[in-house]
Every structure is written in C-alpha cells, then in structure tokens.
Amino acid sequence: MTFEPLLPQMDNKRPMVIAGPCSAESEEQVLTTGRALAAKGFKIFRAGIWKPRTKPGGFEGVGVIGLPWLQKLKEETGMLTAVEVATKAHVEAALAFGVDILWIGARTTANPFAMQEIADTLRGHDVPVLIKNPVNPDVELWIGGIERIYGAGIHRIGVIHRGFSSADKTIYRNVPQWHIAIELRRRFPNLPIFCDPSHIGGRRDLVKPLCQQAMDLGFDGLIVESHCNPDAAWSDAKQQVTPDVLDEIISNLVIRDTVQTTEDLVDLRQQIDEIDNKILEILAKRMRVSREIAQYKLEHAMPVLQAGRYDEILNKRSEQGVAFGMSSEFVKEVFEAIHGESVRTQMQHINKWS
C-alpha cells in the first residue's frame, strides 16, 4: 500500500495536532473552545458527534444537529474539522456537512463488518481517514481495517494509537503497548501515526508525558481532547485539558528529528518509569493467576504452600537472573517477596470462598 499525504495544504511540521472536546455539547461550547484553539494557532478541530457508550442510557452525542456547529466554526476560523464515524449514516452525514477528516474508533476497527460498511460508503470520495487501533492488541486486525479502507480507494490514511484495554489495573485508562504501533510503523514506514494521549492516560496529568513519549518515538501527530471547561464536560471530563494548557504542552515538547546517540538523564528516567509500569502490570497478572491457582487448590483440597514448588522457583529464577547479569542474592530476594505476596493472595482468596 502506498499512502498519500493526509493534508497537502498544511506544512509538514511535527506534530500535526488535532484538538477539541470529547463531545460537541452545544453551539456555544463548540465555538468557544474552537475560537480559543484557533487563537493558539491550532488548525484542526475535533469533536464527537456520535459517542459509542459501553452501556445504554448515557450521553451518546448530540447527533447530526452538531454538524452545523462545526461548519460555523470552520467558516469563522478557517479550522479544518474532524469527527468519528461508525456507520454508513454517520459517514454520509459527515460528508454532507463538509467534515474534512473522518476517524474510526477502536470499537469499530475491531469489527470487520462495520469497517467494510464504512469502506463501501467511502468509495468514490476523497477524504482523509484516521483509523484507531482496535481495543485489543492485535496488529493484524488493525492492518485489516486499514486494508479495507484502502481497498475502497481512500489513500489518504493515517492511524491513531489510543492504547489497549486491559483487565489489570494500571495507571493508564488504556495500556500504551507502544511496541504494537512500532510494529505497524515497521511494516508501513510512510503511514502517518497519531497518538491519542487522552484515551491512553484517561487523566489530564498524563497528557503531557504521553505526548512527549509519542514524539520521542517519532509519531507524526497528536489528537488531544481539549474543552473550554473540562470539569463540566458531558463526557470524559477527567482526561480533557483547556486550550491554554494544551498550548503549553505542545509549546514545550522536545521534537527530535534525529536519533540521539547519548540520552540525557531525563530520557533515562522516563525509560525507567515505563519499565517500572510494565513490571507492575506483569506482577498484577501474576497475582491474578495466583488467585486462579488458589481456586484450583480449594476445589481439590490442596495445601496453599508447597515447599517443593517454592524451592524450584527460587533456584530456577536465581539461575536465570545470573544468566541475565544479576546477582543470585538479588533475584532470590525479589522472588521471595513475590512468592510471599502470592501466598498471601491465595490465602485471602481461599478464606473468602471457603
């Protein structure tokens, strides 16, 4: 696949930023937020018109009535507009109202039937389309979505990395798993990649470091949720930032056009933070398996502590640690602590259910 430039009329300065509220709530909110973003120099305005919700009954977007608000903002400020589409009707309405960029959400990307419907509706149109990663970490499913849109004759395509759902508790709303996006870039070097720090972090204090991480990884752009009054937002209030805060974040990003051979201390500490987060995620998964083991032992009347298995873990992990250049004492100490927490977790589970 050969991809064409998303927006030839814009410069190639990195990052390309798409900003605006999670949801279009009212004409006043759209215009107030859009004007503030335009005054800061942002060129592309995003707003959710249709909002897929996990459960019925929540705010699912204002619908088609919000599209004229985006038209009015575009006429007044010159900003391009972007909305999420998930059905044939969404695509048709967005195109009818002159929306400049369409994006496809994570839930939709995970559904090949929905992706094909959107692709068929787009056939014959020339509009940039951004495709978010599917909710689960499946690069092939992501590529399949790209291929469906490309097959409809849409060659101005980009992707949005918004992280992946996880059953484990982490500091993120959606775990980054950067390696998935990196693998996609390896396969398609000329495919523009945007980062969605709002949905990865789920918290406004994580937006800034996630934007910097995306730039450090060579991402082309950012799609960030920005609201004139985030605390009063009708959806995803905790992850939205004001236009002033967003401007500060973007203005202070360090953009590296070439790979540095020597990393400064800040970069190394960022790497340590990322590794520590992964360690905690893996430990959480281990404890979940420990609870499953506890259930098995409970059903089969087995004792929690099995000395033979404990000795096997310590000895084997100690040998592995030495092979990786760590001291045997350090590895034993670490796994003694892990095993102790595992036993405590199993006892807690058994006491709860016995």
C-alpha positions in Angstrom: 0.0 0.0 0.0 1.2 3.5 -0.9 -0.3 6.3 1.2 -0.8 9.9 0.0 -0.2 12.9 2.2 -3.1 13.5 4.6 -3.3 17.2 4.2 -1.1 18.6 1.4 -2.3 22.1 2.2 -0.6 22.0 5.6 3.1 22.2 6.4 5.0 19.0 7.5 5.9 20.4 10.9 5.7 17.7 13.5 3.5 17.2 15.4 0.3 17.8 13.5 -2.3 18.4 16.2 -6.0 17.7 16.1 -7.7 19.2 19.2 -11.2 19.8 20.6 -13.7 18.4 23.1 -14.6 14.8 23.5 -18.1 15.7 22.6 -19.9 18.6 20.9 -22.3 19.6 23.6 -23.7 22.9 22.4 -23.1 25.5 19.7 -21.7 27.8 22.3 -19.3 25.2 23.7 -18.0 24.3 20.2 -17.5 27.9 19.2 -15.9 28.9 22.5 -13.5 26.0 22.5 -12.7 26.3 18.8 -12.1 30.0 18.9 -9.7 29.5 21.8 -7.8 26.8 20.0 -7.6 28.8 16.8 -6.2 31.8 18.7 -3.4 29.5 19.9 -2.6 28.5 16.3 -4.3 25.1 16.2 -5.6 24.2 12.7 -7.7 21.1 13.1 -10.8 20.9 15.4 -12.2 17.6 16.6 -15.5 16.9 18.3 -17.5 13.8 19.0 -20.9 14.0 17.3 -21.9 10.4 17.9 -20.5 8.8 21.1 -20.3 5.0 21.4 -21.1 4.2 25.1 -20.4 0.9 26.9 -23.9 0.8 28.3 -27.2 2.4 27.1 -28.6 5.4 28.9 -25.5 7.6 28.9 -24.8 10.6 26.7 -24.4 9.3 23.2 -23.7 12.6 21.4 -25.9 15.3 20.1 -26.0 13.7 16.6 -26.5 15.5 13.3 -27.6 18.7 14.9 -24.0 19.3 15.9 -22.6 19.2 12.4 -23.7 22.8 11.5 -21.9 24.0 14.6 -18.7 22.6 13.1 -19.5 24.2 9.8 -19.9 27.6 11.5 -16.6 27.2 13.4 -14.9 26.4 10.1 -16.4 29.4 8.3 -15.4 31.7 11.2 -11.9 30.5 12.0 -10.7 28.5 8.9 -10.1 25.5 11.1 -10.5 22.1 9.5 -13.0 19.7 11.2 -12.7 16.1 12.2 -15.4 13.7 13.6 -15.6 10.0 14.5 -17.9 7.8 12.3 -19.1 4.3 13.0 -21.9 3.6 10.5 -22.9 4.3 6.9 -25.3 7.0 8.1 -22.5 8.7 10.1 -20.3 8.8 7.0 -23.0 10.2 4.8 -24.0 12.9 7.2 -20.4 14.0 7.9 -19.6 14.2 4.2 -22.8 16.1 3.5 -21.8 18.8 6.1 -18.3 19.1 4.7 -16.3 17.5 7.5 -12.7 17.5 6.4 -11.3 14.4 8.3 -13.0 11.3 9.5 -11.7 8.9 12.1 -12.8 5.4 13.1 -12.9 4.4 16.7 -11.4 1.4 18.4 -14.6 -0.5 18.9 -15.4 -0.1 15.2 -11.9 -1.1 14.0 -12.4 -4.3 15.9 -15.5 -5.1 13.8 -14.7 -6.2 10.2 -18.4 -5.9 9.2 -18.6 -2.3 10.4 -15.2 -1.5 8.7 -16.4 -2.9 5.4 -19.7 -0.9 5.6 -17.7 2.3 6.2 -15.3 1.4 3.3 -18.2 0.8 0.9 -19.8 4.1 1.9 -16.5 6.0 1.3 -15.9 4.6 -2.1 -15.7 7.4 -4.7 -14.9 10.1 -2.1 -11.6 11.7 -1.4 -11.3 12.4 2.3 -8.6 11.7 4.8 -9.4 8.8 7.2 -7.7 8.0 10.5 -8.1 4.6 11.9 -7.7 3.9 15.7 -6.2 0.7 16.9 -8.7 -2.0 17.9 -9.5 -2.3 21.6 -7.4 -5.5 21.9 -3.6 -5.6 21.0 -4.0 -7.2 17.6 -1.8 -5.6 14.9 -3.3 -7.8 12.2 -6.8 -6.7 13.0 -5.6 -3.1 12.8 -3.9 -3.7 9.4 -7.1 -5.4 8.2 -9.1 -2.3 8.9 -6.5 -0.2 7.0 -6.7 -2.5 4.0 -10.5 -2.3 3.9 -10.4 1.5 3.7 -7.5 1.5 1.3 -9.4 -1.0 -0.9 -12.2 1.5 -1.2 -9.9 3.9 -3.0 -9.1 6.0 0.1 -5.3 6.5 0.1 -5.1 9.5 2.4 -5.0 7.3 5.5 -3.4 7.6 9.0 -3.7 5.7 12.2 -4.3 6.7 15.8 -2.6 4.8 18.7 -5.0 5.1 21.6 -3.8 2.2 23.7 -5.4 -1.1 24.5 -8.0 -2.4 27.0 -6.7 -4.5 29.9 -8.3 -6.4 32.8 -5.4 -5.4 35.0 -5.3 -2.2 37.0 -2.7 0.2 35.7 -2.1 4.0 35.8 -3.5 4.2 32.3 -7.0 4.0 31.0 -5.7 2.1 28.1 -2.3 0.5 28.3 0.1 2.0 25.6 1.9 -1.1 24.5 4.0 1.1 22.2 5.5 -1.9 20.5 2.3 -2.5 18.6 2.4 0.9 17.0 6.1 0.5 16.4 5.5 -2.8 14.6 2.9 -1.1 12.4 5.4 1.7 11.6 8.0 -1.0 10.7 5.6 -2.6 8.2 4.3 0.7 6.8 7.0 3.4 7.2 5.1 6.1 5.3 1.8 5.6 7.2 1.2 8.7 9.4 0.8 7.7 13.1 -1.1 9.9 15.6 -1.1 9.4 19.4 -4.2 9.9 21.5 -2.8 10.7 24.9 -6.3 11.5 26.3 -7.6 8.0 25.9 -4.3 6.3 26.8 -3.9 8.2 30.0 -7.5 8.8 31.0 -6.2 11.6 33.2 -5.2 15.1 32.2 -1.9 15.0 34.2 -0.7 12.1 31.9 -1.4 14.0 28.7 1.9 15.9 28.7 4.3 12.9 29.3 2.4 10.8 26.8 2.7 13.5 24.2 6.4 13.6 24.8 6.7 9.8 24.6 4.9 9.8 21.3 7.3 12.5 19.9 10.3 10.5 21.2 9.0 7.5 19.2 8.7 9.5 16.1 4.9 9.8 15.9 3.7 12.3 13.3 0.8 13.8 15.2 -1.4 14.1 18.3 -5.2 14.0 18.7 -5.9 15.6 22.1 -9.2 16.3 23.9 -9.5 20.0 24.8 -12.5 21.7 26.3 -13.2 25.3 27.3 -14.4 24.0 30.8 -13.2 20.4 31.2 -14.6 19.8 34.7 -18.1 20.5 33.3 -17.7 18.3 30.2 -20.5 15.9 29.5 -18.1 13.0 28.7 -14.6 12.1 29.7 -14.1 15.2 31.9 -11.0 13.8 33.7 -8.9 13.5 30.5 -9.6 16.8 28.9 -7.4 19.9 29.1 -8.1 23.6 28.4 -6.8 25.2 25.2 -4.3 27.2 27.3 -2.9 24.0 28.9 -2.8 22.3 25.6 -0.8 25.2 24.1 1.7 25.0 26.9 2.1 21.2 26.5 2.7 21.5 22.7 5.0 24.5 23.0 7.2 22.7 25.5 7.5 19.4 23.6 11.0 18.3 22.6 11.0 17.3 19.0 13.9 15.2 17.9 14.4 15.0 14.1 17.3 12.6 14.5 18.0 9.8 16.9 20.4 10.8 19.7 23.3 8.5 20.4 23.6 9.8 24.0 20.5 10.1 26.1 20.2 12.6 28.9 19.2 11.8 32.4 15.5 12.9 31.8 15.2 10.4 29.0 16.7 7.6 31.0 14.4 8.3 33.9 11.4 8.2 31.5 12.6 4.8 30.4 12.8 3.6 34.0 9.3 4.9 34.7 8.0 3.0 31.6 9.8 -0.2 32.6 8.5 0.1 36.2 4.9 0.4 35.0 5.4 -2.7 32.9 6.8 -4.6 35.9 3.8 -3.6 38.0 1.4 -4.7 35.2 3.2 -8.1 35.0 3.1 -8.5 38.8 -0.7 -7.8 38.7 -1.2 -10.5 36.1 0.9 -12.9 38.2 -1.3 -12.3 41.2 -4.4 -12.9 39.1 -3.0 -16.3 38.1 -2.3 -16.9 41.8 -6.0 -16.4 42.6 -6.8 -18.9 39.9 -4.4 -21.4 41.4 -6.0 -20.8 44.8 -9.4 -21.7 43.4 -8.0 -24.9 42.0 -6.3 -25.8 45.3 -9.6 -25.1 47.1 -11.6 -27.3 44.8 -9.0 -30.2 45.1 -8.3 -29.8 48.8 -4.6 -29.0 48.3 -2.4 -27.0 50.7 -1.5 -23.5 49.8 2.2 -23.7 50.5 4.1 -26.4 48.5 7.7 -26.4 49.6 9.0 -28.3 46.5 7.5 -25.8 44.1 8.8 -22.9 46.2 12.4 -24.3 46.1 12.1 -24.9 42.4 11.0 -21.3 41.7 13.8 -19.8 43.8 16.6 -22.0 42.3 15.4 -21.7 38.7 14.8 -17.9 38.8 18.2 -17.4 40.5 20.0 -19.2 37.7 18.1 -17.2 35.1 18.9 -14.0 36.9 22.6 -14.8 36.9 22.4 -15.5 33.2 21.0 -12.0 32.7 23.8 -10.5 34.7 22.1 -10.0 38.1 23.3 -11.4 41.4 21.8 -14.6 42.7 21.1 -13.0 46.1 19.1 -10.1 44.5 17.0 -12.4 42.4 16.2 -14.7 45.4 15.2 -11.7 47.5 12.9 -10.4 44.7 11.2 -13.8 44.2 10.9 -14.4 48.0 8.9 -11.2 48.1 6.8 -12.1 45.1 6.2 -15.6 46.4 5.2 -14.2 49.8 2.6 -11.9 48.2 1.4 -14.8 46.1 0.8 -17.0 49.2 -1.0 -14.1 50.9 -3.2 -13.6 47.8 -4.1 -17.3 47.7 -4.9 -17.4 51.4 -7.1 -14.4 51.1 -8.9 -16.0 48.2 -9.4 -19.3 50.0 -10.6 -17.6 53.2 -13.1 -15.7 51.2 -14.6 -18.7 49.4 -14.2 -21.5 52.0 
